[in-house]
Amino acid sequence: MPLSAASGIRTIAPIPDAAAAALRKRDESPSSGSAKRGGDAPLIRVRSLTLRRSRTEVLHDVDLDVPRGAFVAVVGANGAGKTSLIQALAGVVSPPKGTVHVDGLDVGRSDARTLSSRIGFVFQNPEHQFIAHSVFDEIAHGLRRQRLPDEEVRMRTQALLERFGLSAKAESHPFLLSGGQKRRLSVGTALVAGAPVLVLDEPTFGQDRARADELLSLLSELNAEGTTIIVVTHDMQLVTDYAQRTVVLADGRVLAEGATADVFADDALIARAGLRPPPLRRALQAVQRHPGLSGIARLADLPDAPAPLAPSRSQFRTDAVESPRIDLPRPNDPELRTGSTPTTAPAPHATGGAA
């Protein structure tokens, strides 16, 4: 029985405001969301997928469904088969056994140009896919392969550069961009042909948290507009913050698949897969006084702080110590105008002599 990612999709709001707004837009859109996905056929169907590397079988009889418009994370320990799986999905490698269909297209029987219109692939190292001498030409290359008119190529390229914040770098060499800019450019080149699916291998590798959140916010916006996102990553906090569904691989097999919150609530499953819980969950597991917090993995799921965790001002006061009342003279007090000494005694605790 194939595993399905179509049921029980749970909305997850990323931490950055831009991504949160994108997800709200996605949830409110009549063309996306769980209501529609529940009745749709899967966008991606994997059946009996087996793949070898040299003489080693790295994927074993994998079945998997991915619904249209989902944001899916693929996780697992090193050597679990994550990269092999997504490369097979994108047609980067051809499996000797099994089938992969993307939007009805048989990946194993399709040419590269046809595949690029259905699924975009972003390598772990974005420089591996750069072929042009300028950022503009890097984006335009995919459009020119479609034999589009020059003016349409120019307009669509400029629009995409603006969308990904790269307009000012249009004439720069791709290799001279910053790490975050290279990532955005690689996403742009993968999507320029209008593919409804974007697959990324470790897109946040080598990025600091700010750049990683920036990229994931961009992916969330694309997902809110209908692009199906599949991401391989070792960053479990990013998985819980952004992914709706999670596929867990172990030894080339699908160990589990389901709503991200449910997957990471199963400590035995996470341990069996050789993974570590997200940092937030690890931190909250030690909170004994509030057991309801121990299962939380996302910052967005933290409740409003209860009184014992967030004392009010009155809770810092005690009845045993009361501050003395000090009556300061008013600005129009005659004593201030004449320079005479105020009649009010200084505070009992004042030290150090005259001010």
C-alpha positions in Angstrom: 0.0 0.0 0.0 1.6 3.3 -1.1 2.1 6.0 1.6 0.1 9.1 1.0 1.0 12.6 2.0 -2.5 13.9 1.1 -4.4 13.4 4.3 -4.3 15.5 7.5 -2.1 18.4 6.1 -1.5 20.8 8.9 -0.8 24.5 8.3 2.6 25.6 9.7 3.5 29.3 9.9 7.2 30.0 9.6 8.8 32.3 12.1 9.7 35.3 9.8 6.8 37.7 9.2 7.0 37.5 5.4 6.8 33.7 5.4 3.9 33.8 7.9 2.0 36.2 5.6 2.7 33.9 2.7 1.3 30.9 4.5 -1.8 32.8 5.5 -2.3 33.7 1.9 -1.9 30.1 0.9 -4.4 28.9 3.5 -7.0 31.5 2.4 -6.6 30.8 -1.3 -9.4 28.8 -2.8 -7.0 27.1 -5.2 -4.8 25.6 -2.5 -5.0 24.1 0.9 -6.1 20.9 2.4 -9.7 21.1 1.2 -8.7 20.8 -2.4 -5.7 18.5 -1.9 -7.8 16.0 -0.2 -9.8 15.3 -3.4 -6.9 15.6 -5.9 -4.8 12.8 -7.3 -1.2 13.0 -6.2 1.0 15.3 -8.2 3.9 12.9 -7.7 3.5 9.1 -7.6 6.4 6.8 -6.8 5.9 3.1 -7.2 8.4 0.2 -6.4 11.4 2.6 -6.8 14.7 0.8 -6.6 18.0 2.5 -7.2 21.7 1.4 -7.2 24.9 3.3 -6.9 27.7 1.2 -8.3 26.9 -2.2 -6.8 25.1 -0.9 -3.8 21.3 -0.7 -3.7 20.5 2.6 -2.1 16.7 2.7 -2.5 14.6 -0.4 -1.9 11.1 -0.7 -3.4 9.9 2.8 -2.3 6.3 3.8 -2.7 5.3 7.5 -2.1 2.6 10.0 -3.0 3.0 13.7 -2.8 0.0 16.0 -3.2 -0.1 19.1 -5.3 0.8 22.2 -3.4 2.5 20.4 -0.5 5.7 21.5 1.3 7.5 18.2 2.1 10.8 17.6 4.0 12.8 14.5 3.4 14.9 13.6 6.4 17.2 10.8 7.5 20.7 9.9 8.7 23.7 10.1 6.4 23.4 7.3 3.8 19.6 6.9 4.3 18.9 7.6 0.5 17.6 11.1 0.7 19.5 12.6 -2.2 19.1 9.5 -4.3 15.3 9.7 -3.8 14.9 13.3 -4.9 17.3 12.8 -7.8 15.1 10.0 -9.0 12.1 12.2 -8.6 13.6 14.9 -10.8 15.0 12.6 -13.4 18.6 13.4 -12.5 19.2 9.6 -12.3 17.2 6.8 -13.9 16.1 4.0 -11.6 16.6 0.4 -13.0 13.3 -0.6 -11.4 10.1 1.2 -10.5 8.3 4.3 -11.8 8.1 8.0 -11.0 5.3 10.1 -12.4 5.1 13.9 -12.0 1.8 15.4 -13.0 1.1 12.3 -15.2 4.5 12.4 -16.9 6.7 9.3 -16.7 10.0 10.7 -15.6 12.0 7.8 -16.8 10.7 8.2 -20.4 11.0 11.9 -20.7 13.7 14.2 -22.2 15.4 16.9 -20.2 13.5 19.8 -21.8 10.1 18.2 -21.0 11.2 17.4 -17.5 12.3 21.0 -16.8 8.7 22.1 -17.5 7.4 19.8 -14.8 10.0 19.7 -12.1 13.0 21.9 -11.1 16.0 20.6 -9.3 18.4 22.6 -7.1 21.7 21.0 -6.3 23.4 21.2 -2.8 26.1 23.3 -4.4 24.4 25.9 -6.6 27.6 26.5 -8.5 27.2 23.1 -10.0 24.3 24.3 -12.1 25.6 27.6 -13.3 26.6 27.7 -17.0 26.4 31.4 -18.0 28.7 34.4 -17.5 26.1 36.7 -16.0 23.1 36.4 -13.7 20.8 37.7 -16.4 22.0 35.1 -18.9 21.7 32.4 -16.3 18.0 33.0 -16.0 17.5 33.7 -19.6 19.1 30.5 -20.8 16.1 28.4 -19.8 13.7 30.7 -21.6 15.9 30.8 -24.8 15.8 27.0 -24.9 12.0 27.3 -25.3 12.7 29.4 -28.4 10.7 32.3 -27.0 10.9 35.8 -28.7 13.8 37.9 -27.4 11.5 40.6 -25.9 9.5 38.0 -23.9 12.8 36.4 -22.7 14.0 39.9 -21.6 10.8 40.8 -19.8 10.4 37.4 -18.0 14.0 37.4 -17.0 13.8 40.9 -15.5 10.6 40.0 -13.7 12.2 36.9 -12.2 15.4 38.8 -11.2 13.2 41.4 -9.4 11.2 38.7 -7.7 14.3 37.1 -6.3 16.0 40.3 -5.4 18.8 40.0 -8.0 18.1 42.9 -10.3 21.1 44.9 -9.2 23.3 41.8 -9.9 22.0 41.2 -13.4 25.4 41.8 -15.1 27.5 40.1 -12.4 29.1 36.7 -12.8 27.1 34.1 -10.8 30.3 32.9 -9.1 30.8 36.4 -7.7 27.5 36.4 -5.8 27.1 36.0 -2.1 26.1 32.6 -0.8 22.5 33.6 -0.3 22.3 35.2 -3.7 23.7 32.1 -5.3 20.9 30.1 -3.6 18.2 32.4 -4.9 19.7 32.4 -8.4 19.7 28.6 -8.4 16.0 28.6 -7.4 15.2 31.0 -10.1 17.0 28.9 -12.8 15.0 25.9 -11.6 11.7 27.7 -11.8 12.1 29.8 -15.0 10.5 27.1 -17.2 7.3 27.3 -15.0 7.7 23.9 -13.3 5.0 23.2 -10.7 7.5 21.3 -8.5 10.7 22.4 -7.0 13.1 19.9 -5.4 16.1 21.1 -3.4 19.0 19.2 -2.0 20.3 20.7 1.3 19.4 24.3 0.3 20.6 25.7 3.6 23.9 23.9 3.6 26.7 26.4 4.7 24.2 29.2 5.4 23.8 30.9 8.8 20.4 31.0 10.4 19.4 34.4 8.9 20.2 33.3 5.4 18.5 30.0 5.9 15.3 31.6 7.1 15.5 34.1 4.2 15.6 31.2 1.7 12.9 29.2 3.5 10.7 32.3 3.6 11.1 32.6 -0.2 10.2 28.9 -0.6 7.1 29.4 1.6 6.0 32.3 -0.6 6.4 30.1 -3.7 4.5 27.3 -2.0 1.7 29.8 -1.0 1.4 30.5 -4.8 1.0 26.8 -5.6 4.5 25.5 -6.2 5.0 22.0 -4.6 8.2 22.1 -2.6 10.3 19.1 -1.6 13.4 19.7 0.5 16.2 17.5 1.8 17.8 18.9 4.9 19.6 17.9 8.1 18.2 21.0 10.0 15.3 19.6 12.0 14.3 23.0 13.4 13.8 24.3 9.8 11.8 21.1 9.1 9.4 21.7 12.0 9.1 25.4 11.3 8.3 25.2 7.6 7.4 21.7 6.3 3.8 20.5 6.3 4.7 16.9 5.7 7.9 14.9 6.5 9.2 11.7 4.9 11.6 9.8 7.1 14.1 7.5 5.3 16.3 4.8 6.8 18.5 2.4 4.9 16.9 3.3 1.6 13.4 2.7 2.8 10.5 5.0 3.8 10.4 4.5 7.6 7.5 6.9 8.1 5.6 9.7 6.4 3.0 12.1 7.8 2.3 15.5 9.3 5.5 17.0 10.5 4.1 17.6 14.1 3.1 13.9 14.3 6.4 12.6 13.0 8.5 14.6 15.5 6.1 13.7 18.4 7.2 10.1 18.0 10.5 9.9 20.0 11.0 6.2 19.2 10.7 6.8 15.5 13.1 9.7 15.6 15.7 7.6 17.5 15.2 4.7 15.1 15.9 6.9 12.2 19.1 8.1 13.8 17.9 11.7 14.0 17.9 14.2 16.8 14.7 16.1 17.9 14.6 19.8 16.9 16.5 22.0 19.4 13.3 23.5 20.8 11.8 20.2 21.6 15.0 19.0 23.2 15.1 22.1 25.4 11.4 21.8 26.5 11.6 18.0 27.2 13.3 19.0 30.5 10.5 21.2 31.6 8.9 19.0 34.3 6.5 21.6 35.8 4.7 22.1 32.5 4.4 18.7 30.7 2.2 20.3 28.0 5.4 22.0 26.7 7.4 18.8 26.3 5.9 17.9 22.9 6.3 21.3 21.3 8.9 21.5 18.4 8.0 24.8 16.8 8.3 28.3 18.1 5.0 29.1 16.5 3.3 26.5 18.7 4.5 28.0 22.0 1.5 29.1 24.1 1.2 32.5 25.7 3.4 32.3 28.8 1.4 31.3 31.9 1.8 33.3 35.1 4.4 31.0 36.7 6.6 31.5 33.6 6.0 35.2 33.2 5.6 36.9 36.6 3.8 40.2 36.7 5.2 43.2 38.3 3.2 42.5 41.5 4.8 39.1 41.8 8.2 40.7 42.3 6.9 42.7 45.3 6.8 41.5 48.9 4.8 42.7 51.9 7.9 42.6 54.1 9.7 45.5 52.3 7.9 48.6 51.3 9.6 51.5 49.5 9.4 54.8 51.4 7.2 57.6 50.0 9.1 60.6 48.7 7.3 63.8 48.1 9.2 65.8 45.6 8.6 69.5 45.2 6.5 70.6 42.2 8.2 72.7 39.5 6.4 75.9 40.5 7.2 75.4 44.2 8.5 78.7 45.7 11.3 76.8 47.3 12.7 75.9 43.9 12.4 79.4 42.6 14.3 80.9 45.6 16.9 78.2 45.8 16.0 77.3 49.4 16.4 73.8 50.7 13.3 71.6 50.3 11.5 70.7 53.5 11.0 67.1 52.5 13.6 64.8 54.0 15.8 62.8 51.7 15.1 59.1 51.2 16.2 57.0 54.1 18.3 54.8 51.9 20.1 57.6 50.1 23.8 57.4 50.4 26.8 59.3 49.2 26.0 62.7 50.6 24.5 65.6 48.7 23.5 65.0 45.1 
